[in-house]
Amino acid sequence: MSDAEPAVFALAAGRDLGERIAVSLGVPLTPHEERDFSDGEHKARPLESVRRREAYVIQSLHGDGHESVNDRLCRLLFFCATLRDLGAASVTAVTPYLCYARKDRRTMPRDPVTSRYVAELIEAMGVDVVVAMDVHNPAAFENAFRCRAEHLEARALMVRHLAATVGGQPLAVVAPDAGGVKRASALRTALARELGVPVTSAYAEKARSGGVVTGDLFAGDVRGRVAVIVDDMISTGTTIVRTARRCREGGATAVIAAATHAVFSEGADEALADPALTGVVVTDTVASRPLRGPAAARLTVLDTAPFLAEAIRRLHEGGSLVELNAHGPLGPGAA
């Protein structure tokens, strides 16, 4: 890294991931203090100078039983503004999971476009760069921000894992809805390149209205293949299971769900225990509650800390994030 060491902070909700990022980066986390007050207010401050230093703040913006999405967003906003006030040369918000990214357009009359409002809040705090991983719609993410917005992709991590575990079998990559076709196509291309063999594709129709999911079309070749259903996140798991059943009906020998963000809301334990599923692969961008029961035994969690550390390193030194997305932190052809 360059001589001017960056200040790397991990707010309390993301401390575990932040500490692992710091180890991979080879720098200690910069100390800071967080205090909660009896009326619900909060204060956070760095415990050493950030003047003329690049500051990186790590905070995944998901809710849990202790803090809501809005709590974590507000804490990130206030801390970033504090660093700006204290003379940081630049402030980068590293949000492996970016909240409200799904609400990037109006699907009903008079709907909010919440992703844009979140972008405006972050910009108003003086943030120079926002880093997020596998947002719901990368184009909408980039267009929402007027500051620099960097989109990271866990695809290289998924490809290496799948190549090592099921790469010796015929594979098909499946999009669980129309919005995921581009994501599935990118994974299919990357897997075929890594393995040097053709990988087929498939698509499951899904329409949602008033909370009711419909759609019967399933197109593509999964017969005699391991079907890999790819999505940006798993919440209740119902979309994944619905698609997995379609894959089994189409003759898939096994079905693996691969999603970056393990949100795992109520009902995920039961859904992901469905016998149509063979395995579930996620990353650690969300510190979700652990799955219980049969679903827990089929879960694999991939470590994103080296990937995120390398992203910070390249941002600090002016390296290529395009190459990082293509090959991961270890480079092309790495084991």
Long-range contacts (C-beta under 8 A, 24 or more apart in sequence): 1-25, 1-26, 1-27, 1-313, 1-316, 1-317, 2-316, 2-317, 4-52, 4-53, 4-54, 5-53, 6-53, 6-54, 6-55, 6-56, 6-312, 6-316, 7-46, 7-48, 7-50, 7-53, 7-54, 7-55, 7-56, 7-83, 7-88, 8-55, 8-56, 8-58, 8-312, 9-46, 9-55, 9-56, 9-57, 9-58, 9-79, 10-57, 10-58, 10-59, 11-44, 11-57, 11-58, 11-59, 11-72, 11-75, 11-76, 11-79, 13-59, 13-60, 13-64, 13-66, 13-67, 13-72, 13-75, 13-287, 14-58, 14-59, 14-60, 14-96, 14-287, 16-287, 17-58, 17-60, 17-96, 17-284, 17-285, 17-287, 17-304, 17-305, 17-308, 18-58, 20-303, 20-305, 21-58, 21-305, 21-308, 21-309, 21-312, 22-309, 23-305, 23-309, 24-305, 24-306, 24-308, 24-309, 24-310, 24-329, 25-309, 25-312, 25-313, 30-55, 32-79, 34-75, 42-74, 42-75, 42-78, 44-75, 44-78, 44-79, 44-82, 45-82, 46-82, 46-83, 46-86, 49-86, 50-83, 50-86, 50-87, 50-88, 51-86, 51-87, 51-88, 52-87, 52-88, 52-89, 53-88, 53-89, 54-88, 54-89, 54-90, 54-92, 54-316, 55-83, 55-88, 55-89, 55-90, 55-91, 55-92, 56-92, 56-94, 56-312, 56-315, 56-316, 57-83, 57-91, 57-92, 57-93, 57-94, 58-94, 58-96, 58-308, 59-93, 59-94, 59-95, 60-95, 60-96, 60-97, 60-285, 60-286, 60-287, 61-95, 61-97, 61-98, 61-99, 62-97, 62-99, 62-261, 62-263, 62-286, 62-287, 62-288, 64-287, 64-288, 64-289, 65-289, 69-99, 69-100, 72-99, 73-99, 73-118, 73-121, 77-121, 77-122, 77-125, 78-125, 80-122, 80-125, 80-126, 80-127, 81-125, 81-126, 84-125, 84-126, 84-127, 90-128, 90-129, 91-125, 91-126, 91-127, 91-128, 91-129, 92-127, 92-128, 92-129, 92-130, 92-131, 92-312, 92-315, 93-122, 93-127, 93-129, 93-130, 93-131, 94-131, 94-308, 94-311, 94-312, 95-130, 95-131, 95-132, 96-132, 96-133, 96-152, 96-285, 96-286, 96-304, 96-308, 97-132, 97-133, 97-261, 97-285, 97-286, 98-130, 98-132, 98-135, 98-141, 101-132, 101-135, 101-136, 101-137, 101-140, 101-141, 102-136, 104-136, 104-137, 104-140, 104-141, 104-144, 105-140, 115-140, 115-141, 115-144, 116-144, 118-144, 119-144, 119-145, 119-146, 119-149, 122-147, 123-147, 129-315, 131-311, 131-315, 133-260, 133-283, 133-285, 133-304, 133-308, 134-232, 134-260, 134-261, 134-285, 135-232, 136-179, 136-232, 136-233, 137-179, 150-311, 150-315, 150-321, 152-307, 152-308, 152-311, 152-321, 152-324, 152-325, 153-186, 153-325, 154-260, 154-283, 154-285, 154-302, 154-304, 154-307, 155-186, 155-187, 155-190, 155-325, 156-190, 156-307, 156-325, 156-326, 156-327, 156-328, 157-283, 157-302, 157-304, 157-307, 157-328, 158-187, 158-230, 158-258, 158-281, 158-302, 159-187, 159-190, 159-191, 159-194, 160-194, 160-328, 160-334, 160-335, 161-281, 161-300, 161-302, 162-191, 162-228, 162-256, 162-258, 162-281, 163-191, 163-194, 163-195, 166-226, 166-228, 166-254, 166-256, 167-191, 167-194, 167-195, 169-225, 169-226, 169-253, 169-254, 170-197, 170-200, 170-224, 170-225, 170-226, 171-195, 171-199, 171-200, 171-225, 171-226, 171-227, 171-228, 172-199, 172-200, 172-201, 172-202, 172-220, 172-221, 172-222, 172-225, 172-226, 172-227, 172-228, 172-247, 172-252, 173-199, 173-200, 173-201, 173-202, 173-227, 173-228, 173-230, 174-201, 174-202, 174-203, 174-204, 174-220, 174-222, 174-227, 174-228, 174-229, 174-230, 174-243, 174-247, 175-201, 175-202, 175-203, 175-204, 175-229, 175-230, 176-204, 176-206, 176-229, 176-230, 176-231, 176-239, 176-240, 176-242, 176-243, 177-204, 177-205, 177-206, 177-239, 178-203, 178-205, 178-206, 180-230, 180-231, 180-232, 183-230, 183-231, 183-232, 184-230, 187-228, 187-230, 187-258, 191-228, 200-225, 202-227, 202-247, 202-250, 204-242, 204-243, 204-246, 206-239, 206-242, 206-243, 213-238, 213-239, 213-242, 218-246, 218-247, 218-249, 218-250, 220-250, 222-247, 222-250, 222-251, 222-252, 223-250, 223-251, 223-252, 224-251, 224-253, 225-252, 225-253, 226-252, 226-253, 226-254, 226-255, 226-256, 226-278, 227-252, 227-254, 227-255, 227-256, 228-256, 228-257, 228-258, 229-255, 229-256, 229-257, 229-258, 230-258, 230-259, 231-257, 231-258, 231-259, 232-259, 232-260, 232-261, 233-259, 233-260, 233-261, 233-262, 233-263, 234-259, 234-261, 234-262, 234-263, 234-264, 234-268, 234-272, 234-280, 234-282, 235-263, 235-264, 235-265, 235-268, 236-265, 236-266, 236-267, 236-268, 236-271, 237-264, 237-267, 237-268, 237-271, 237-272, 238-267, 238-271, 240-271, 240-272, 240-277, 240-280, 241-271, 241-272, 241-274, 241-276, 241-277, 244-274, 244-276, 244-277, 245-274, 245-276, 247-276, 248-276, 254-278, 254-279, 256-280, 256-281, 257-281, 258-282, 260-285, 261-285, 261-286, 262-286, 262-288, 262-301, 263-288, 264-288, 264-289, 264-291, 268-295, 269-293, 269-295, 270-295, 271-295, 272-298, 272-299, 306-330
